[in-house]
Amino acid sequence: MLQVEVAYARPEDQVILPIDVPAGTTVEQAIRQSGILERFPEIDLASQKVGVFSRIVGLDETLREHDRVEIYRPLQVDPKEMRRKRAREQGRGS
């Protein structure tokens, strides 16, 4: 058995669920086994990205001992646009 974690965060809370899985378990299998989909019904594995320690991976990626599976929420704002907006605002303030 391998020890892994499944993590998901919303603005108001973060959950990290430790689970034991058999060797050869995929990211998707670990997510489903963890019960996190029932806890957070807004998670849509068909559209949301997942990763292992901040590295985007596919749902068929095989896990290793102590991996942390992360389920990412869609971005609400484009990071490039936010930088442009901050730069414009800083330009006005000087």
N, C-alpha and C positions, 0 to 999 in steps of 0.2 A: 504494500500500500504506500502511496505517496501522500504527503501532507502539502496541500495547496490552499490558497485563499481566493475568494471571489469578492471583488470590491465594486461598489457603486456609490456615487455621491450625487446629492441634490444640493441646491444652495443652503437648505436648512438642516440637512443631516448627511452623514456618511456611514456606510455599513461595510464592514469587512468580515466575511464569513469564513472561518477555517473549516475545511472538510478533508476527509481522507478519501482518496480515489485509487482504483487499481492502476498499475502501470499500463500505459498505452491510452489513457483517457484523453479525449480531445477537449479543447476549450469549450465547445458547445455542450458536451456531456457534463463537464464540471459545472457550468452555469445552471443547467437544468437540474442537476443533482443537488445543488446548493439550496434550492427553494427561493432564490432571489426573484425569479420571475413572478411568483405568486405574491411576494411581498411588495414588489414594485411593478404593477401591471402596465405602466407606461413604457417599459423596456420593450423594444421591438428589434429582435436580433436580425431581422431582414434588412433593416435600414441603419441601425446604429453600429458604429465601429467598436471593436474590442481590441485589447492589447494585453501583453504580458510585460510588466515592469516598464510601461510607457512606450513600448514598441508595438506598433499596429501589427496584428496577426490575423489570419483567417480563423474561422470557427473550427476548421479541421486540424489546426495546429496541435501537436501532441505535447502534453505537459510534462514537466520534470519536477523533481522534488523541490518544494518550497517556492514554486512559481506563484505569482499573484496575478490572477486574471482581473482585468479592469474593463468595465463597461462604460463607454464614453457617451455623454449626452451631446446632442447636436449643439453647435455654437449658435448663440443668439445674435451675435454681432460679428461681422467680419473683422478680424484683428487688424488688417491693413487700414480699413476705414477708421477704426478707433484711433490708430496712430496719427492719421491725417487730421482727424478732428482735434486731438490733443495738441498737435503742432499749430493748428490754426488758432486755438484758444490761447496758447502760450504766446503766440505772436502778437495778439491783441493786448495781452497783459503787460508787455515790456515797454 
